[in-house]
């Protein structure tokens, strides 16, 4: 099978590949195109520089794409690559990943139809210059085009607490609450959002905390516990996310802000914000030394959050 154009470096590989039996081809495709660890897709680094094990697999895919051969074989190879691997993709590289540009070998590939396992990472400590002006919500909306993923995850890493109770993570969750709700509704149990430990910026997190349940609708008892200040973090977050979603909808519809009898959490006053961090008022005296480290730096951030 001859290759078209100038790229003939893989002629011998392609010839060898087509000389194999069907079972041998299948075994070779699995060996060259599937790796045990996640395939890392980070926009600022060359794909093969981050995934050296896939070097020959990418050459084979490129050769098959250029070859006047069996299109079914090319489809099978692509489906093995995108269906057999777990992909760890930085959020601002989603567009290139879904178009096939990231791999530098599989352009014009229907990635949205054949990819099965994707984790989208957001690094809270990443320099914004790498974002190239991209918007998180807009990029996450691309995930709605995935046709049949087995697992789809959003992973937040970097600063703050694993349970997402710190102010910066709260602001991020508020900004992304509506698209996360859409993804959860669209993909059901196949979707999750979590907070990961930042063991290594470019590697999977060793420890993760699930946040998906924060988007479950709270019951009346939870709302009441939040009002009287006896709710735990899970209950607080479920009521808070409900409030954020309602706020997003009312803004989108151009309607008024929610009233008190709608069961939503009202915007926190400064005392409420302190109570959420330190606990009930009777415990404040035991933690009074903590107050100076919170109020000067974070009071404005708290007000912006709620």
N, C-alpha and C positions, 0 to 999 in steps of 0.2 A: 504494500500500500504506500503510494508516494504522497508526500506532503505538498500542499500548494505554497507558493510564495518562496521567501528566502529562508524561512526557518526550517532547516533540515537537520538540525543538530540531534533530533530525537528519532531519526529514521530507523536506526538500528533497534531502538527500544520498541518502536511501534511494530516493526517486522517481527521481533521476538514475541511481542504480546499476541499478535494475530496467529502465531504458530502454535500457541498453546491450546489445550482442550478447554472446553467450557468450565469445567471444575477448576482447572489450573488458573484460568483467568480470574475466576471468582476469588480464589485464595490470594492471588497476587494483588487484586484490587483492595481486599481487606487489609493486606499487609502494608500497602503503600499509602492508602487513603484514610485509614482510621487509626487514631492514637488513643492511648488510655487517658492521658491528661487532657484537660480542655484546650481547644484550639484558641489561641489568643489573637484578638483582632483589635489592635490599638492604632489609631490613625497616624501617629507620629513615627511609627516604626515599620520597617519593611516586613511584610507578612512572613516570608521565609526566614528572616532573621529571628523572629519570635517562635517559629515552629519548624525547626530544622529537620525534624523527622519526616516532614511532608514534602521535602524537596523533590524526590523522584516521583511522588504521586502527582504533584502539580505539573511536572514536566510531562507525565503521561496524559493527564487531562488536557493539557494544551495541545499535545500532539494529536490526540483523538479529535479535538475540536477543529484542527486544521486539516485533518485527514479526510479523503473521500472514502469513507468507510461506512460502517454500520452505525446509523444514528441511534438505534436502540442500545447499542453498547455504550455510546457516549452518555445517553440518558441514565443507564444503569450505574455508570461510574460516578456521575454527578450525584445521583440519589444516595449512593453509598457514602460519599464524602459528606454531604449535608445532612443525611439521615442518620449516619453512624457516629458522628462526633458531637461532643458538647462544645458549644461556642461561647467564649467569654468576650463580649463586645462592649467597648466603651460607647456610651450613649451618643457622643458626637461623631461616631463612625458608623452609625446604623445605616445611613443612606448608602454609603459605599458598600457596606456588607450586603445589604439586600439587593443591590444591583450587580453584585459579583466583582466589583472593581477591587475590593480589598485583597483578593487572592492573586490578582495580576495574571490569572489564567482562565477564569471561568466567567468572563463578561457575557452579557446577554443570556444569563442563566436564570430560570424562574425560581430564584431562591425562596421567595415567599411561599411557593407551593411545596417545596421539598425539604426545607429545613425543619428539624424536629426538636432540637434541644438548645435553647438560647438563654443565656444570662446576660442582661444588660447592666453594666456597672456605671455608677455615678460616684466619683471620688470627690468628697467635699473639700479636700485639700489641694485639688488640682488647680494649676494656674489657668485663669480664664482665657489667656491668649491662645491656648490650644483649642478653644471652642470655636474659633473663627466666626463669632457672632451668632452661632446656632442657639436655638431656644429648646430647652429640655422638653417641654410639653409637646411642641411641634414634632420633635424627633420621636418621642414615645408614641405619638399617634401613628407612626409608620407600622408599629407592631400589630395594629388592627387588621392589616392586610395579610397576616400569616394565615394560611388556609388550614393547616393540620399539625400544629405543634403538639408534641407529647408533654413538653414542659417549657414554660416561659417564666423567667424570673427577672425581677428588678432588684439589684443589690446595691445598697448604699454603703460606702466605706469612708473612713476618715475620722473626723472629729466627733466628739460627743459620746453619749451612752448607747450601748447596744440596743436597749429597749426604745430608743428614739425619744426619750423624755427631755433631752437637752434642747435649748432654744433654737440652735441652728438647724438641727434635724427637724424640729417642729415646723420651722418656716419652710423648709424644703417639702415636707409632707403636705403642708397647706397649699403650696404652689402646685403640687402635682396631684392633689387629691381627686380632682375630677377625672383626669385621664386614667388614674389608677382604678377608680371606680368603674370606668368603662371597660378596661381590660379585664377586671375581675368578673364583671357581668358577661362579657363576651366569651371568655375562655374557661370560666368556672374553676373547678379544682385543679386545672392544669396551670393556673397562674398563681404566682406568689410574689410578695414584696418582702424584703428582709434587710436587716442591718448587719453588716459583716465587720469583723475585726480587720484592721489594716496591718496584717502580718507582713505582707509584701504588696506594693502597689500593683504589680503586674501578675500576681499569682492568685489563685482561688483563696478565699478566706478560710482559716481553720475553724473559726467560731462564728456562728450566725445566730441572729435572733429573729424569729418570724414576726412580721408586722401585719400580715394580711387580715387577721381577725379584727384589726382596728376599723376595717371597712364593713364589718357586719353591723346590721341595724341594732341599736340598743333597745332594750325594753323599758317600760315605764319605771320599774324598780331602779334600774341603773341611772336613769335621768334624775330620779328623786335622790339617790345616794350622792350624785354629783352636786346637786343643789345644796345639800346639807353638809357637804364636805367630808363624807366618809367613804368615797369611792376609791378603789385601787387604780393603778395605772391603766390596766386594760379597760376598765369601765370608763375612766376619764377620757381615754382616747377614742372609744367608740362613740361617745356622746359628742366629743369635740369634732371628729370627722363628719358626723352627721350635720353639725352646725356649719362646718366649712362648705359641705356640699350644698346645703340649703342657701348659703350666702352666694355661692357661685351661680346657682340656678336663678336666684332672684335678680342678680346683676345682669345675667344673660337675658332674662325676660323683661328687664326694665321695671320690675315691681318693687314694692317697698320692702324694707328690712323685716325679718321675722319678728313677730310680737311675742310677748312673754308666754302667752297661753299655747304657743305652738310646740312647747316642749324642747326648744333648742337652748343650747348654752349661750347665755348673753356674753358679750365682750367682757373680758376680765378687767376689773379695776386693779390698781396697783397692789392693794392688800390681798386680793384673791390670787394674784400671780405669785406673791411671796408665799402664801399659804400652800400653793400647789407644789412649790419647791421644798419648803421647810416642814410642811405638815400642818396640823391644827394649831391654833393660837397657843394652847397650853404648852406646846412643845417649843415655842419660839425662844423662851428664856434659856433653855438648854443649848440653843444653837446661835445665840446672839452674836458670837464672834464671826459667824459666817456671813452676816448681813453686809458688812462693808465691802466684801468681795463681790457681792451680787449687784447691789443697787447702782453704783456709779457706772459700771460697764454695760449692764444688761437691761436696765429699766426701759430704755428706748426701744430695744429689740423686742422686749415683751409686749410693749404697747403696739408695735407694728404687727406682731403676730396675731393679736386678737382684736 
